[in-house]
Amino acid sequence: MRARSVARLAAATLAGTLAAVTIGVGVSSAHVSVNPREATQGGYAKLAFRVPNERDNAGTTKVEVALPADAPLASVSVRPMPGWTVQVEKTTLAKPIEMHGSQVTEAPSKITWTAEGGNANMIKPGQFQEFEISAGPLPEVDTMIFKALQTYSNGEVVRWIEEPSADGSEPEHPAPVLKLAKAPAKDAAATPAAGSNNIATVSASDTTNTDDGRTGWALTFGIAGLVAGLAGLGFGLLAWRRRPAAGSVAK
């Protein structure tokens, strides 16, 4: 009897521990993030800021994302979000950046999405929403940090602004981080990798000669087929003429 009680107590303790661990993992992993998490320097990218609702008694009514001032973006366009208004703020750059041969003196610095109609279009408990932008050219830096503010219908503001820690551990309210990889060298595609097999390059003249050769062979086979057909027809007529007449007896 005592053994059964001990077993039940152990099972209850284990279940409670697992539940606590599960809840802890769920809360820590549910934060504002940017997707994809990696892009290429110098290119353009579609970025989606994923905002989950972490409260059971309130909804998210506003999302603010600050674009890094130390790695400005010359061009930012926003995808319309039904039920939400969007405002893009710009700031004058201390150092102009170049875009398609022109000097850009101001750049977007902050994007704010606000739910329309009060709480009708807010992100409700147990839901998430993605807010998309197209941005570029991406700066030549290793990372871009987008600090974000999440406002709830009860007035609470959660500040997702903490930068990655030096020891690699995740802070309590991490800011969305986009990693940027260096663009491949322009002549990388033309230069064979060390140890790789050489690949012959076919020029336009080579292709033309190949096509002409194939056409000549096709014509040759076509003529040969026509000759064979005519020969078969001749043999057929000859055999028809030599056949015995109707009613005659072969000798």
Protein Blocks (a to p, Z undefined) as FASTA:
>chain_A
ZZmmmmmmmmmmmmmmmmmmmmmmmmmmmccddddfbdcehiacddddddddfbfkbccf
bdcddddfklccfbdcddddehiacdddddddfbdcdeehiacfbdcfbdcdddehhjmm
mccehiacddddddddddddfbdcdddddddfkopacddfbccdfkopacfbdcdddddd
ddddfklmmpccehiacdddddfklmmmmmmmmmmmmmmmmmmmmmmmmmmmmmmmmmmm
mpccehiacZZ
